[in-house]
C-alpha cells in the first residue's frame, strides 16, 4: 500500500525525480486555470445568465460570506488567495473519482507548500493593513518578551497546517483503501462519497484557518477607532 503519491515515480535521472505528486499538482493547476478561463470567458451583466454563471456566483458569494464571518470585512481583498486555497484542496479531493489519479494533498511536500503560502500571505496582508512598523510591533504585544514566543507560534501553526491536512488526507485514503479491499462489492460507492466529503471538509477547514491567521494579522488596523468627522 502506498502512503503518498511521492512513491509513484514516472521518471528519474540521478537525484531529479518526476513523481505523481508533481505531475498531478501541475495537471490540477492547469485544469483549474483552463476551467476558470472557460467559465469566465463570457460573463453576463444582465439578468439573463447561464447556469454556470449562477453556480459560480453562488460559490463566490458563499466564500465571501465565510471570509466576512471570520472577521475580514473587505472580503474581496482576500478572496483571490483564500478562494484559490479552497478550490485547489477541494478539486484535489474531487478528482479522486478519476481512475489512476492520486491527490497531491496526500503528500507532505504539497501540504507544506500550501502552508508556506499561508505563512507568506499573513505578513503580506498584515503589513498592507498596519504598515511595517505596526505589524512588527504586534509581535511584541503585550510585552517585548513575547517576541520569541510569537515567532515560534508563527512557525508552529504553519507546521500544524501542513501536518493536519496531510494526515487527514492520507489517513482517509488509507481507510477507504482498506475497506474496499475487505468488502470490494459492498461499500465502494459509499466509501468514495465519504472520501469526497472528507476532502471538501478539509478544504474548508484549511481555508478557514488561513483566514483566521490573516484576520489576526490585520486585527490591529481594523480595531483602531476611526477619527470623528467634524463639520
Residue, then its C-alpha position, 0 to 999 in steps of 0.5 A: x500500500x502506498x502512503x503518498x503519491x511521492x512513491x509513484x515515480x514516472x521518471x528519474x535521472x540521478x537525484x531529479x525525480x518526476x513523481x505523481x505528486x508533481x505531475x498531478x499538482x501541475x495537471x490540477x493547476x492547469x485544469x483549474x486555470x483552463x476551467x476558470x478561463x472557460x467559465x469566465x470567458x463570457x460573463x453576463x451583466x444582465x439578468x439573463x445568465x447561464x447556469x454556470x454563471x449562477x453556480x459560480x456566483x453562488x460559490x463566490x458569494x458563499x466564500x465571501x460570506x465565510x471570509x466576512x464571518x471570520x472577521x475580514x470585512x473587505x472580503x474581496x481583498x482576500x478572496x483571490x488567495x483564500x478562494x484559490x486555497x479552497x478550490x485547489x484542496x477541494x478539486x484535489x479531493x474531487x478528482x479522486x473519482x478519476x481512475x489512476x489519479x492520486x491527490x497531491x494533498x496526500x503528500x507532505x511536500x504539497x501540504x507544506x507548500x500550501x502552508x508556506x503560502x499561508x505563512x507568506x500571505x499573513x505578513x503580506x496582508x498584515x503589513x498592507x493593513x498596519x504598515x511595517x512598523x505596526x505589524x512588527x510591533x504586534x509581535x511584541x504585544x503585550x510585552x517585548x518578551x513575547x517576541x520569541x514566543x510569537x515567532x515560534x507560534x508563527x512557525x508552529x501553526x504553519x507546521x500544524x497546517x501542513x501536518x493536519x491536512x496531510x494526515x487527514x488526507x492520507x489517513x482517509x485514503x488509507x481507510x477507504x483503501x482498506x475497506x474496499x479491499x475487505x468488502x470490494x462489492x459492498x461499500x465502494x460507492x459509499x466509501x468514495x462519497x465519504x472520501x469526497x466529503x472528507x476532502x471538501x471538509x478539509x478544504x474548508x477547514x484549511x481555508x478557514x484557518x488561513x483566514x483566521x491567521x490573516x484576520x489576526x494579522x490585520x486585527x490591529x488596523x481594523x480595531x483602531x477607532x476611526x477619527x470623528x468627522x467634524x463639520 
